[in-house]
Amino acid sequence: MRIINPLLTGVALVLAFGVPSTQAAIKCWTNHQGVRECGNAVPPEYAQQETRTINERGMTLEVQERARSAKELAAEEESRRQEEAAANEEQRRREEQVRNDRVLLATFASEQDIIRARDRQLSALEGMVEYAQLSVGKLETRLGDFQKRAEKLQSAGKAVPKNLQDDIDSLQKQLESKQSYVTSKQEEISALRVKYGQDLQRFRELKGLPAN
């Protein structure tokens, strides 16, 4: 195999070695020292690197990309999977939006229908919260009374009776449960306001109505 001096240009290479025009295309690669070399065939140790085929005028006819490593191939595959997953998710989101739009238009005929439905549900939830908060207040009062009795006994050097301690423990659990209930209903109210706000906005977009 003939290796051409890397300092010569493509044209000079051909002229110097008298390569016939029918065999003028030569291969170029970069050796281990980072120097460009050319010849009629690529040495086996450089076969996995990027190579270029050039003609007698020094024009590039073909570029053979270097072989990618297993790590690079794995990264490319992972990138492809992520892009495919993102495209699938976007398609799913669009289809879900179409379904939601159909339900929205089939359920409500006007903005006022949406507002009335929102207010009915909010009123029901707010009533639940108000009733639960009354229960919380009563539980707090009873628990406070029992705790004072226990503190008074302890201040007098007496043990707290088991039935009194059981009542305190029971009231604390009831209070925690009721407070958790109130919190969950308040979160429902907030979520409901957001949902109906989005429904109103989307309804106006679908109907071509001005935003308020």
N, C-alpha and C positions, 0 to 999 in steps of 0.2 A: 504493500500500500504506500502511496506517495503522500507525504506530509509537506504542505507548502509553507514557506517562511511567513510567519504572521505579520511581518513588517511590510509586505508587498500588498498592493491594492488588488481588487478582483481582476481588473483588466491586466495588470502587470503579471499577475499569477499565471493567467492563461498564456500570455505571450512568452513568458519566461520558460514555461514547460511545454509550449507548443501543443496544447490540448486541442484536438480536432473539434470543429464546430459541432459535429454530431455527438460529441461527448463533453461539451463545454461546461455543463452543469457540475458544480462541485459542492461539497458539504463543508460547513464551517461550524466549529464548536469552541468552547472555552475549556482550556486545560486546567489542571489542578492548581497552577500558579496564577490563574486568572487571565492568562494570555490567550488571545483568539488564534486558533489554528484552522487550516482548511486542507482538504484533500479529497481524493475520489471516494473515500469511505470513512465512516466514523469509527474510531477505535472502540472496541467493546466496552472499555472502562468509562467511556463517555456516552454510551448509547442511551442512557436514561436521562441525559441532560437535554436542554433545549439545543436544537441544531437548526441551521438555515441552509437552504439550497439556493445557490446563486448562479447566474449565467455568466457568459464571457464579458458582458458589459457591467458586471458587478451588481446587477439588479436581483433582488430577492424573489425567488420563484415560489418558495414554500418555507413555512416555519413549523418545525415539529416541536411542540411544547414538551417541556421536561415531564417526566413521570411524577405524579403526585405521590406523596408518602401516605402510609396507612392513616396517620393522624389527620392529614389534610383531607383525605377521602371521607373519614368519619365526620369531620367538621362540616364538609359540604353536604353530606347526607343529613346531618342534624339540622343544618340550615334549611334544607329542602323540606324536611318534616315540619319545621316550625312555620315555614311559609304556607305549606299545605294546610296545617291546622288553623292558621290565621284566616286563610281564604274560606275554609269550611265554617269557621265561627262567624265570619261576616255574612256568609250565605244564610246560615241559620238565623242570625239576627234579622236579616231582611225579611225572611219568610215569617218569622214571628211577628214582626212589625205589620206585615200585611194582614195576618190573622187578627191581631189586636185592633187594627183599623176597621176591619169588617165588623167585629163585635161592638166596637164603639159606635159606629154609625147605625148598627141594627138596634142598639139599646137606647140611644138618645136621639131625639129629633131636634133638639135645640140646646143652646147653652143653659137656659133656665132649667131644663130637665136635669142636666148634670149638677147644677148648683143645688137644686132641691134634693137630689139623691145624696149629695155630699152632706148637706145640713142635717138630713134625717139621721145618717149614720153617726155624724159627730155628736148630735144631741143625745143619741142612745149611749154612746161611749162616755160622754161627759157626765151623764146621769149615773152610770156605773161608778165612775171615779168619785163623784160627790158622795154617793152612798158608802163606798168603801172608806173614804176619808173620815166619815162620821164614825164608822166602826173602829178605825185606827185611834181616833180621839178617845173613845170609850175604853178601849183596851189600855191605852197609855195611862188613863186615870186610875183604872183598877190596879194595874201593875205598880203604879207609883204608891198607891195606898198600901199594897202588900209589902213592897220594899221598905217603906217607912216602918211598918210593924216589925219587920225582920231586923232592921237597923236598931230599933228601940230595944228589942230583946238582947241583941248583941252588945249594946252599950251597957246594959244592966248585967252583963256577964252570963246571960242565959243562952242556951242553945236554941236555934231556930227549929221549931217543930217540923217534922217531915211533911205533914200535909200542907203547911204554909210554903215550904220550899218547893213542893210539887206544884202548887198553884202558881208560884212565881215563874217556874220553868215553863209551865204550860202557857201562861200568858205571854212570855217572851217569844215562844215559838209561834203562837197565833199572831202576835204583832208583826214578826218578821215576815210571815206568810202574807198577811194583809198588805203590808208595805210593798212587798214584791209584786203583788197583784196590782196595786195602784200604779207602780212604775211601769209594768207591762202595758196597762191600758193607756197610760200617757204616751208611751212609745207608739201604740197603735194609732192614737189620735194624730201624732206628728206624721206618721207614715201615710195616714189617710189624707191629710191635707196635701202632702206632696203628690200623692197619686192623682187626686182629683185636679190638682193644679196642672199636672202634666196632661191629663185627659182633656181638660179645657183647652189648653194650648194646642194640642194635636187636633181636636175637633175643629177649632178655628182655622187651622192650616188646611185641613181636608175640605172644609166648606168655603175657603177663601174669605173668611171673615177677618176684620181688623182685630189685632191684639189689644186687650184693654190694659 
